[in-house]
Amino acid sequence: MGCGAQRGYKKRVRGTEVDVMILPKIKFEIVVSSEEWEQKTIAAIQKAAFTGEVGDGKIFSYEIRSAMKIRTRECGYDALN
């Protein structure tokens, strides 16, 4: 839930119109194994999410330095399987 640049919407509650300022949001966290897959993933998200309206979202991309699967203590690439 959030309220970025969008202005929310109006809703009737018990006969009274109220402003709803918190809008549902979706967050994806995706880890890929190469720069090639990073670009393909970004392109696919852009294609699927684009409406041209405020609220299309943002994509952040950054390098993962390490990963660990807590249950098995596997590290690095093995932790992602």
N, C-alpha and C positions, 0 to 999 in steps of 0.2 A: 504494500500500500504506500502511496505517496501523493504528492501534489505539485510536482515540478512547475513548469510554465503553464500547464493546463489550468483552466479556471473551474474545474469540477462540473457539476450539473445540479439541477434542481429536482427535488423529489417531494412527493406528497406524503406526509406522515400524520396520521390521525386528522386529516382534513386541512392541515397547515402545510404550506410550501416551505421547504427548508433547502439551504444550500449544502450540498455534499462536496466537501473539498478534498477528501481522500479518495484517490482512484486506485483501482487494482493495477498492480505492476507484475511483470515477470522478469526474473533474473536467471540467466544461464551462466554456468561456469564450465567452460570447455577447455580441455587440455589436448593439444595435438603434438605430434612428434617431429614436425619439420616446418620450415618457413613456407614451403609449398602448400601444406595442408592448412596452415594458418590463413593464407590468402584465399584458398578455396572456401574455407569455413566462413570467413568474413564476407565474401561475395555471396554465398548462399543466404546468410542472415540478412544482408542488405536487400537482396531480391525478395525474400519472404516478408520482411518487416516494413518495407517502404510503402507509405501512403501519400507522402508529400505534406502531411499535416503535422502540427505540433504534437509531440508525443511519440514520434516514430522510434525514439530511443537513442542510445549511444552504444558504441562498441569500444571497449578498452582492450588493448593487447599488450601483454608484457611477458617477459621471459620467466620461466619457473626455474629457480636455482636448484631446488631439491624437492623430493616427495618421499613420504614414508607411510606405509600402510600400518596403522597402529597394531592391529590384531596380530599380524605375522612378523612385524618389524622389517619387512622387505623395504628396500630403499631404491631410489632411482627409477628407471624404467619398469623394473619388476613390480614396483608398488602400484603401477597404474593398471595392471591386469587383474 
